[in-house]
Amino acid sequence: MNCLFCKIIAREIPAEIVFENDHVLAFLDIGPVSEGHTLVIPKVHAENLSAGSREDAQVLMAVVHDIAPKILRAVGADGYNLGMNHGEAAGQEVMHTHIHIMPRKEGHPRTFTKLRPAAHEIKETAEKIRLQ
């Protein structure tokens, strides 16, 4: 399979993983819109949420529910946006179900422009989240 996220799951491509269980993997986005921007993906490949099982969708959202507060504490954020693009027409770039958790801080502009943090900055943020 030539899916970027499946390759991350298989550890063929490195990623800053902040959470993992038998069904879900969460890792930092390499083109984040905010510090702590995390992608949460099912380990079972499905191109989009509707292509996967209802159980996979429920497990995915349960993980978002559990890790979002940890991400907020780790980066000192006050809130977060959730994002999911379904299909190319909606802006989906990687055809594997994924939810974006985008932490937000009061007084900071709420933009969806990708930042370009250095690899060491992404690693430091991941470590802060893993310590929660």
Phi and psi in radians as a Rosetta constraint file:
Dihedral C 1 N 2 CA 2 C 2 CIRCULARHARMONIC -1.839 0.35
Dihedral N 2 CA 2 C 2 N 3 CIRCULARHARMONIC 0.536 0.35
Dihedral C 2 N 3 CA 3 C 3 CIRCULARHARMONIC -1.529 0.35
Dihedral N 3 CA 3 C 3 N 4 CIRCULARHARMONIC 2.173 0.35
Dihedral C 3 N 4 CA 4 C 4 CIRCULARHARMONIC -0.961 0.35
Dihedral N 4 CA 4 C 4 N 5 CIRCULARHARMONIC -0.810 0.35
Dihedral C 4 N 5 CA 5 C 5 CIRCULARHARMONIC -1.229 0.35
Dihedral N 5 CA 5 C 5 N 6 CIRCULARHARMONIC -0.612 0.35
Dihedral C 5 N 6 CA 6 C 6 CIRCULARHARMONIC -1.106 0.35
Dihedral N 6 CA 6 C 6 N 7 CIRCULARHARMONIC -0.608 0.35
Dihedral C 6 N 7 CA 7 C 7 CIRCULARHARMONIC -1.202 0.35
Dihedral N 7 CA 7 C 7 N 8 CIRCULARHARMONIC -0.601 0.35
Dihedral C 7 N 8 CA 8 C 8 CIRCULARHARMONIC -1.159 0.35
Dihedral N 8 CA 8 C 8 N 9 CIRCULARHARMONIC -0.789 0.35
Dihedral C 8 N 9 CA 9 C 9 CIRCULARHARMONIC -1.001 0.35
Dihedral N 9 CA 9 C 9 N 10 CIRCULARHARMONIC -0.736 0.35
Dihedral C 9 N 10 CA 10 C 10 CIRCULARHARMONIC -1.376 0.35
Dihedral N 10 CA 10 C 10 N 11 CIRCULARHARMONIC -0.016 0.35
Dihedral C 10 N 11 CA 11 C 11 CIRCULARHARMONIC 1.138 0.35
Dihedral N 11 CA 11 C 11 N 12 CIRCULARHARMONIC 0.467 0.35
Dihedral C 11 N 12 CA 12 C 12 CIRCULARHARMONIC -1.475 0.35
Dihedral N 12 CA 12 C 12 N 13 CIRCULARHARMONIC -0.387 0.35
Dihedral C 12 N 13 CA 13 C 13 CIRCULARHARMONIC -2.209 0.35
Dihedral N 13 CA 13 C 13 N 14 CIRCULARHARMONIC 2.318 0.35
Dihedral C 13 N 14 CA 14 C 14 CIRCULARHARMONIC -1.259 0.35
Dihedral N 14 CA 14 C 14 N 15 CIRCULARHARMONIC 2.634 0.35
Dihedral C 14 N 15 CA 15 C 15 CIRCULARHARMONIC -2.691 0.35
Dihedral N 15 CA 15 C 15 N 16 CIRCULARHARMONIC 2.710 0.35
Dihedral C 15 N 16 CA 16 C 16 CIRCULARHARMONIC -1.520 0.35
Dihedral N 16 CA 16 C 16 N 17 CIRCULARHARMONIC 1.571 0.35
Dihedral C 16 N 17 CA 17 C 17 CIRCULARHARMONIC -1.364 0.35
Dihedral N 17 CA 17 C 17 N 18 CIRCULARHARMONIC 2.264 0.35
Dihedral C 17 N 18 CA 18 C 18 CIRCULARHARMONIC -1.947 0.35
Dihedral N 18 CA 18 C 18 N 19 CIRCULARHARMONIC -0.223 0.35
Dihedral C 18 N 19 CA 19 C 19 CIRCULARHARMONIC -2.792 0.35
Dihedral N 19 CA 19 C 19 N 20 CIRCULARHARMONIC 2.531 0.35
Dihedral C 19 N 20 CA 20 C 20 CIRCULARHARMONIC -2.725 0.35
Dihedral N 20 CA 20 C 20 N 21 CIRCULARHARMONIC 2.428 0.35
Dihedral C 20 N 21 CA 21 C 21 CIRCULARHARMONIC -2.390 0.35
Dihedral N 21 CA 21 C 21 N 22 CIRCULARHARMONIC -2.893 0.35
Dihedral C 21 N 22 CA 22 C 22 CIRCULARHARMONIC -1.153 0.35
Dihedral N 22 CA 22 C 22 N 23 CIRCULARHARMONIC -0.390 0.35
Dihedral C 22 N 23 CA 23 C 23 CIRCULARHARMONIC -2.017 0.35
Dihedral N 23 CA 23 C 23 N 24 CIRCULARHARMONIC -0.378 0.35
Dihedral C 23 N 24 CA 24 C 24 CIRCULARHARMONIC -2.388 0.35
Dihedral N 24 CA 24 C 24 N 25 CIRCULARHARMONIC 2.582 0.35
Dihedral C 24 N 25 CA 25 C 25 CIRCULARHARMONIC -2.244 0.35
Dihedral N 25 CA 25 C 25 N 26 CIRCULARHARMONIC 2.419 0.35
Dihedral C 25 N 26 CA 26 C 26 CIRCULARHARMONIC -2.228 0.35
Dihedral N 26 CA 26 C 26 N 27 CIRCULARHARMONIC 2.328 0.35
Dihedral C 26 N 27 CA 27 C 27 CIRCULARHARMONIC -2.580 0.35
Dihedral N 27 CA 27 C 27 N 28 CIRCULARHARMONIC 2.795 0.35
Dihedral C 27 N 28 CA 28 C 28 CIRCULARHARMONIC -1.315 0.35
Dihedral N 28 CA 28 C 28 N 29 CIRCULARHARMONIC 2.433 0.35
Dihedral C 28 N 29 CA 29 C 29 CIRCULARHARMONIC -1.220 0.35
Dihedral N 29 CA 29 C 29 N 30 CIRCULARHARMONIC 2.366 0.35
Dihedral C 29 N 30 CA 30 C 30 CIRCULARHARMONIC -1.415 0.35
Dihedral N 30 CA 30 C 30 N 31 CIRCULARHARMONIC -0.184 0.35
Dihedral C 30 N 31 CA 31 C 31 CIRCULARHARMONIC -2.180 0.35
Dihedral N 31 CA 31 C 31 N 32 CIRCULARHARMONIC 1.082 0.35
Dihedral C 31 N 32 CA 32 C 32 CIRCULARHARMONIC -1.211 0.35
Dihedral N 32 CA 32 C 32 N 33 CIRCULARHARMONIC 2.705 0.35
Dihedral C 32 N 33 CA 33 C 33 CIRCULARHARMONIC -1.694 0.35
Dihedral N 33 CA 33 C 33 N 34 CIRCULARHARMONIC -0.145 0.35
Dihedral C 33 N 34 CA 34 C 34 CIRCULARHARMONIC -2.786 0.35
Dihedral N 34 CA 34 C 34 N 35 CIRCULARHARMONIC 2.812 0.35
Dihedral C 34 N 35 CA 35 C 35 CIRCULARHARMONIC -1.095 0.35
Dihedral N 35 CA 35 C 35 N 36 CIRCULARHARMONIC 2.292 0.35
Dihedral C 35 N 36 CA 36 C 36 CIRCULARHARMONIC 1.565 0.35
Dihedral N 36 CA 36 C 36 N 37 CIRCULARHARMONIC 0.050 0.35
Dihedral C 36 N 37 CA 37 C 37 CIRCULARHARMONIC -0.975 0.35
Dihedral N 37 CA 37 C 37 N 38 CIRCULARHARMONIC 2.005 0.35
Dihedral C 37 N 38 CA 38 C 38 CIRCULARHARMONIC -2.074 0.35
Dihedral N 38 CA 38 C 38 N 39 CIRCULARHARMONIC 2.468 0.35
Dihedral C 38 N 39 CA 39 C 39 CIRCULARHARMONIC -1.823 0.35
Dihedral N 39 CA 39 C 39 N 40 CIRCULARHARMONIC 2.321 0.35
Dihedral C 39 N 40 CA 40 C 40 CIRCULARHARMONIC -2.026 0.35
Dihedral N 40 CA 40 C 40 N 41 CIRCULARHARMONIC 2.134 0.35
Dihedral C 40 N 41 CA 41 C 41 CIRCULARHARMONIC -2.285 0.35
Dihedral N 41 CA 41 C 41 N 42 CIRCULARHARMONIC 2.564 0.35
Dihedral C 41 N 42 CA 42 C 42 CIRCULARHARMONIC -1.316 0.35
Dihedral N 42 CA 42 C 42 N 43 CIRCULARHARMONIC 2.599 0.35
Dihedral C 42 N 43 CA 43 C 43 CIRCULARHARMONIC -1.334 0.35
Dihedral N 43 CA 43 C 43 N 44 CIRCULARHARMONIC -0.371 0.35
Dihedral C 43 N 44 CA 44 C 44 CIRCULARHARMONIC -1.494 0.35
Dihedral N 44 CA 44 C 44 N 45 CIRCULARHARMONIC 2.182 0.35
Dihedral C 44 N 45 CA 45 C 45 CIRCULARHARMONIC -1.176 0.35
Dihedral N 45 CA 45 C 45 N 46 CIRCULARHARMONIC 2.267 0.35
Dihedral C 45 N 46 CA 46 C 46 CIRCULARHARMONIC -2.584 0.35
Dihedral N 46 CA 46 C 46 N 47 CIRCULARHARMONIC 2.353 0.35
Dihedral C 46 N 47 CA 47 C 47 CIRCULARHARMONIC -1.079 0.35
Dihedral N 47 CA 47 C 47 N 48 CIRCULARHARMONIC -0.539 0.35
Dihedral C 47 N 48 CA 48 C 48 CIRCULARHARMONIC -2.712 0.35
Dihedral N 48 CA 48 C 48 N 49 CIRCULARHARMONIC 3.038 0.35
Dihedral C 48 N 49 CA 49 C 49 CIRCULARHARMONIC -1.016 0.35
Dihedral N 49 CA 49 C 49 N 50 CIRCULARHARMONIC -0.706 0.35
Dihedral C 49 N 50 CA 50 C 50 CIRCULARHARMONIC -1.270 0.35
Dihedral N 50 CA 50 C 50 N 51 CIRCULARHARMONIC -0.359 0.35
Dihedral C 50 N 51 CA 51 C 51 CIRCULARHARMONIC -1.416 0.35
Dihedral N 51 CA 51 C 51 N 52 CIRCULARHARMONIC -0.311 0.35
Dihedral C 51 N 52 CA 52 C 52 CIRCULARHARMONIC -1.614 0.35
Dihedral N 52 CA 52 C 52 N 53 CIRCULARHARMONIC -3.137 0.35
Dihedral C 52 N 53 CA 53 C 53 CIRCULARHARMONIC -1.415 0.35
Dihedral N 53 CA 53 C 53 N 54 CIRCULARHARMONIC 2.782 0.35
Dihedral C 53 N 54 CA 54 C 54 CIRCULARHARMONIC -1.080 0.35
Dihedral N 54 CA 54 C 54 N 55 CIRCULARHARMONIC -0.690 0.35
Dihedral C 54 N 55 CA 55 C 55 CIRCULARHARMONIC -1.055 0.35
Dihedral N 55 CA 55 C 55 N 56 CIRCULARHARMONIC -0.761 0.35
Dihedral C 55 N 56 CA 56 C 56 CIRCULARHARMONIC -1.056 0.35
Dihedral N 56 CA 56 C 56 N 57 CIRCULARHARMONIC -0.709 0.35
Dihedral C 56 N 57 CA 57 C 57 CIRCULARHARMONIC -1.129 0.35
Dihedral N 57 CA 57 C 57 N 58 CIRCULARHARMONIC -0.717 0.35
Dihedral C 57 N 58 CA 58 C 58 CIRCULARHARMONIC -1.155 0.35
Dihedral N 58 CA 58 C 58 N 59 CIRCULARHARMONIC -0.737 0.35
Dihedral C 58 N 59 CA 59 C 59 CIRCULARHARMONIC -1.136 0.35
Dihedral N 59 CA 59 C 59 N 60 CIRCULARHARMONIC -0.732 0.35
Dihedral C 59 N 60 CA 60 C 60 CIRCULARHARMONIC -1.020 0.35
Dihedral N 60 CA 60 C 60 N 61 CIRCULARHARMONIC -0.842 0.35
Dihedral C 60 N 61 CA 61 C 61 CIRCULARHARMONIC -1.205 0.35
Dihedral N 61 CA 61 C 61 N 62 CIRCULARHARMONIC -0.571 0.35
Dihedral C 61 N 62 CA 62 C 62 CIRCULARHARMONIC -1.099 0.35
Dihedral N 62 CA 62 C 62 N 63 CIRCULARHARMONIC -0.676 0.35
Dihedral C 62 N 63 CA 63 C 63 CIRCULARHARMONIC -1.182 0.35
Dihedral N 63 CA 63 C 63 N 64 CIRCULARHARMONIC -0.730 0.35
Dihedral C 63 N 64 CA 64 C 64 CIRCULARHARMONIC -0.994 0.35
Dihedral N 64 CA 64 C 64 N 65 CIRCULARHARMONIC -0.805 0.35
Dihedral C 64 N 65 CA 65 C 65 CIRCULARHARMONIC -0.980 0.35
Dihedral N 65 CA 65 C 65 N 66 CIRCULARHARMONIC -0.736 0.35
Dihedral C 65 N 66 CA 66 C 66 CIRCULARHARMONIC -1.392 0.35
Dihedral N 66 CA 66 C 66 N 67 CIRCULARHARMONIC -0.644 0.35
Dihedral C 66 N 67 CA 67 C 67 CIRCULARHARMONIC -1.618 0.35
Dihedral N 67 CA 67 C 67 N 68 CIRCULARHARMONIC -0.383 0.35
Dihedral C 67 N 68 CA 68 C 68 CIRCULARHARMONIC -0.985 0.35
Dihedral N 68 CA 68 C 68 N 69 CIRCULARHARMONIC -0.802 0.35
Dihedral C 68 N 69 CA 69 C 69 CIRCULARHARMONIC -1.089 0.35
Dihedral N 69 CA 69 C 69 N 70 CIRCULARHARMONIC -0.581 0.35
Dihedral C 69 N 70 CA 70 C 70 CIRCULARHARMONIC -1.175 0.35
Dihedral N 70 CA 70 C 70 N 71 CIRCULARHARMONIC -0.707 0.35
Dihedral C 70 N 71 CA 71 C 71 CIRCULARHARMONIC -1.113 0.35
Dihedral N 71 CA 71 C 71 N 72 CIRCULARHARMONIC -0.779 0.35
Dihedral C 71 N 72 CA 72 C 72 CIRCULARHARMONIC -1.034 0.35
Dihedral N 72 CA 72 C 72 N 73 CIRCULARHARMONIC -0.800 0.35
Dihedral C 72 N 73 CA 73 C 73 CIRCULARHARMONIC -1.082 0.35
Dihedral N 73 CA 73 C 73 N 74 CIRCULARHARMONIC -0.742 0.35
Dihedral C 73 N 74 CA 74 C 74 CIRCULARHARMONIC -1.090 0.35
Dihedral N 74 CA 74 C 74 N 75 CIRCULARHARMONIC -0.648 0.35
Dihedral C 74 N 75 CA 75 C 75 CIRCULARHARMONIC -1.856 0.35
Dihedral N 75 CA 75 C 75 N 76 CIRCULARHARMONIC 0.033 0.35
Dihedral C 75 N 76 CA 76 C 76 CIRCULARHARMONIC 1.215 0.35
Dihedral N 76 CA 76 C 76 N 77 CIRCULARHARMONIC 0.606 0.35
Dihedral C 76 N 77 CA 77 C 77 CIRCULARHARMONIC -1.580 0.35
Dihedral N 77 CA 77 C 77 N 78 CIRCULARHARMONIC 2.777 0.35
Dihedral C 77 N 78 CA 78 C 78 CIRCULARHARMONIC -1.787 0.35
Dihedral N 78 CA 78 C 78 N 79 CIRCULARHARMONIC -0.259 0.35
Dihedral C 78 N 79 CA 79 C 79 CIRCULARHARMONIC -2.950 0.35
Dihedral N 79 CA 79 C 79 N 80 CIRCULARHARMONIC -3.060 0.35
Dihedral C 79 N 80 CA 80 C 80 CIRCULARHARMONIC -2.719 0.35
Dihedral N 80 CA 80 C 80 N 81 CIRCULARHARMONIC 2.709 0.35
Dihedral C 80 N 81 CA 81 C 81 CIRCULARHARMONIC -1.776 0.35
Dihedral N 81 CA 81 C 81 N 82 CIRCULARHARMONIC 2.502 0.35
Dihedral C 81 N 82 CA 82 C 82 CIRCULARHARMONIC -1.846 0.35
Dihedral N 82 CA 82 C 82 N 83 CIRCULARHARMONIC 2.442 0.35
Dihedral C 82 N 83 CA 83 C 83 CIRCULARHARMONIC -2.421 0.35
Dihedral N 83 CA 83 C 83 N 84 CIRCULARHARMONIC 2.502 0.35
Dihedral C 83 N 84 CA 84 C 84 CIRCULARHARMONIC -2.601 0.35
Dihedral N 84 CA 84 C 84 N 85 CIRCULARHARMONIC 2.156 0.35
Dihedral C 84 N 85 CA 85 C 85 CIRCULARHARMONIC -1.770 0.35
Dihedral N 85 CA 85 C 85 N 86 CIRCULARHARMONIC 2.299 0.35
Dihedral C 85 N 86 CA 86 C 86 CIRCULARHARMONIC -2.027 0.35
Dihedral N 86 CA 86 C 86 N 87 CIRCULARHARMONIC 1.708 0.35
Dihedral C 86 N 87 CA 87 C 87 CIRCULARHARMONIC 1.624 0.35
Dihedral N 87 CA 87 C 87 N 88 CIRCULARHARMONIC 2.761 0.35
Dihedral C 87 N 88 CA 88 C 88 CIRCULARHARMONIC -1.023 0.35
Dihedral N 88 CA 88 C 88 N 89 CIRCULARHARMONIC -0.664 0.35
Dihedral C 88 N 89 CA 89 C 89 CIRCULARHARMONIC -1.078 0.35
Dihedral N 89 CA 89 C 89 N 90 CIRCULARHARMONIC -0.444 0.35
Dihedral C 89 N 90 CA 90 C 90 CIRCULARHARMONIC -1.656 0.35
Dihedral N 90 CA 90 C 90 N 91 CIRCULARHARMONIC 0.012 0.35
Dihedral C 90 N 91 CA 91 C 91 CIRCULARHARMONIC 1.724 0.35
Dihedral N 91 CA 91 C 91 N 92 CIRCULARHARMONIC 0.152 0.35
Dihedral C 91 N 92 CA 92 C 92 CIRCULARHARMONIC -1.170 0.35
Dihedral N 92 CA 92 C 92 N 93 CIRCULARHARMONIC 2.144 0.35
Dihedral C 92 N 93 CA 93 C 93 CIRCULARHARMONIC -1.733 0.35
Dihedral N 93 CA 93 C 93 N 94 CIRCULARHARMONIC -0.628 0.35
Dihedral C 93 N 94 CA 94 C 94 CIRCULARHARMONIC -1.906 0.35
Dihedral N 94 CA 94 C 94 N 95 CIRCULARHARMONIC 2.089 0.35
Dihedral C 94 N 95 CA 95 C 95 CIRCULARHARMONIC -1.456 0.35
Dihedral N 95 CA 95 C 95 N 96 CIRCULARHARMONIC 1.130 0.35
Dihedral C 95 N 96 CA 96 C 96 CIRCULARHARMONIC -2.578 0.35
Dihedral N 96 CA 96 C 96 N 97 CIRCULARHARMONIC 2.244 0.35
Dihedral C 96 N 97 CA 97 C 97 CIRCULARHARMONIC -0.825 0.35
Dihedral N 97 CA 97 C 97 N 98 CIRCULARHARMONIC 2.309 0.35
Dihedral C 97 N 98 CA 98 C 98 CIRCULARHARMONIC -2.770 0.35
Dihedral N 98 CA 98 C 98 N 99 CIRCULARHARMONIC 2.558 0.35
Dihedral C 98 N 99 CA 99 C 99 CIRCULARHARMONIC -2.003 0.35
Dihedral N 99 CA 99 C 99 N 100 CIRCULARHARMONIC 2.346 0.35
Dihedral C 99 N 100 CA 100 C 100 CIRCULARHARMONIC -1.636 0.35
Dihedral N 100 CA 100 C 100 N 101 CIRCULARHARMONIC 2.282 0.35
Dihedral C 100 N 101 CA 101 C 101 CIRCULARHARMONIC -1.889 0.35
Dihedral N 101 CA 101 C 101 N 102 CIRCULARHARMONIC 2.023 0.35
Dihedral C 101 N 102 CA 102 C 102 CIRCULARHARMONIC -2.055 0.35
Dihedral N 102 CA 102 C 102 N 103 CIRCULARHARMONIC 1.718 0.35
Dihedral C 102 N 103 CA 103 C 103 CIRCULARHARMONIC -1.076 0.35
Dihedral N 103 CA 103 C 103 N 104 CIRCULARHARMONIC 2.558 0.35
Dihedral C 103 N 104 CA 104 C 104 CIRCULARHARMONIC -2.314 0.35
Dihedral N 104 CA 104 C 104 N 105 CIRCULARHARMONIC 2.522 0.35
Dihedral C 104 N 105 CA 105 C 105 CIRCULARHARMONIC -2.018 0.35
Dihedral N 105 CA 105 C 105 N 106 CIRCULARHARMONIC 2.426 0.35
Dihedral C 105 N 106 CA 106 C 106 CIRCULARHARMONIC -0.960 0.35
Dihedral N 106 CA 106 C 106 N 107 CIRCULARHARMONIC 2.396 0.35
Dihedral C 106 N 107 CA 107 C 107 CIRCULARHARMONIC 1.481 0.35
Dihedral N 107 CA 107 C 107 N 108 CIRCULARHARMONIC -0.144 0.35
Dihedral C 107 N 108 CA 108 C 108 CIRCULARHARMONIC -1.682 0.35
Dihedral N 108 CA 108 C 108 N 109 CIRCULARHARMONIC 2.506 0.35
Dihedral C 108 N 109 CA 109 C 109 CIRCULARHARMONIC -1.101 0.35
Dihedral N 109 CA 109 C 109 N 110 CIRCULARHARMONIC 2.422 0.35
Dihedral C 109 N 110 CA 110 C 110 CIRCULARHARMONIC -1.602 0.35
Dihedral N 110 CA 110 C 110 N 111 CIRCULARHARMONIC 1.610 0.35
Dihedral C 110 N 111 CA 111 C 111 CIRCULARHARMONIC -2.082 0.35
Dihedral N 111 CA 111 C 111 N 112 CIRCULARHARMONIC 2.768 0.35
Dihedral C 111 N 112 CA 112 C 112 CIRCULARHARMONIC -1.984 0.35
Dihedral N 112 CA 112 C 112 N 113 CIRCULARHARMONIC 0.372 0.35
Dihedral C 112 N 113 CA 113 C 113 CIRCULARHARMONIC -1.345 0.35
Dihedral N 113 CA 113 C 113 N 114 CIRCULARHARMONIC 2.294 0.35
Dihedral C 113 N 114 CA 114 C 114 CIRCULARHARMONIC -1.231 0.35
Dihedral N 114 CA 114 C 114 N 115 CIRCULARHARMONIC 2.345 0.35
Dihedral C 114 N 115 CA 115 C 115 CIRCULARHARMONIC -1.541 0.35
Dihedral N 115 CA 115 C 115 N 116 CIRCULARHARMONIC 2.897 0.35
Dihedral C 115 N 116 CA 116 C 116 CIRCULARHARMONIC -2.207 0.35
Dihedral N 116 CA 116 C 116 N 117 CIRCULARHARMONIC 1.168 0.35
Dihedral C 116 N 117 CA 117 C 117 CIRCULARHARMONIC -1.218 0.35
Dihedral N 117 CA 117 C 117 N 118 CIRCULARHARMONIC 2.675 0.35
Dihedral C 117 N 118 CA 118 C 118 CIRCULARHARMONIC -1.220 0.35
Dihedral N 118 CA 118 C 118 N 119 CIRCULARHARMONIC 2.710 0.35
Dihedral C 118 N 119 CA 119 C 119 CIRCULARHARMONIC -0.958 0.35
Dihedral N 119 CA 119 C 119 N 120 CIRCULARHARMONIC -0.682 0.35
Dihedral C 119 N 120 CA 120 C 120 CIRCULARHARMONIC -1.175 0.35
Dihedral N 120 CA 120 C 120 N 121 CIRCULARHARMONIC -0.535 0.35
Dihedral C 120 N 121 CA 121 C 121 CIRCULARHARMONIC -1.206 0.35
Dihedral N 121 CA 121 C 121 N 122 CIRCULARHARMONIC -0.719 0.35
Dihedral C 121 N 122 CA 122 C 122 CIRCULARHARMONIC -1.102 0.35
Dihedral N 122 CA 122 C 122 N 123 CIRCULARHARMONIC -0.755 0.35
Dihedral C 122 N 123 CA 123 C 123 CIRCULARHARMONIC -1.072 0.35
Dihedral N 123 CA 123 C 123 N 124 CIRCULARHARMONIC -0.764 0.35
Dihedral C 123 N 124 CA 124 C 124 CIRCULARHARMONIC -1.105 0.35
Dihedral N 124 CA 124 C 124 N 125 CIRCULARHARMONIC -0.731 0.35
Dihedral C 124 N 125 CA 125 C 125 CIRCULARHARMONIC -1.123 0.35
Dihedral N 125 CA 125 C 125 N 126 CIRCULARHARMONIC -0.763 0.35
Dihedral C 125 N 126 CA 126 C 126 CIRCULARHARMONIC -1.038 0.35
Dihedral N 126 CA 126 C 126 N 127 CIRCULARHARMONIC -0.710 0.35
Dihedral C 126 N 127 CA 127 C 127 CIRCULARHARMONIC -1.109 0.35
Dihedral N 127 CA 127 C 127 N 128 CIRCULARHARMONIC -0.727 0.35
Dihedral C 127 N 128 CA 128 C 128 CIRCULARHARMONIC -1.063 0.35
Dihedral N 128 CA 128 C 128 N 129 CIRCULARHARMONIC -0.704 0.35
Dihedral C 128 N 129 CA 129 C 129 CIRCULARHARMONIC -1.216 0.35
Dihedral N 129 CA 129 C 129 N 130 CIRCULARHARMONIC -0.753 0.35
Dihedral C 129 N 130 CA 130 C 130 CIRCULARHARMONIC -1.092 0.35
Dihedral N 130 CA 130 C 130 N 131 CIRCULARHARMONIC -0.454 0.35
Dihedral C 130 N 131 CA 131 C 131 CIRCULARHARMONIC -1.365 0.35
Dihedral N 131 CA 131 C 131 N 132 CIRCULARHARMONIC -0.180 0.35
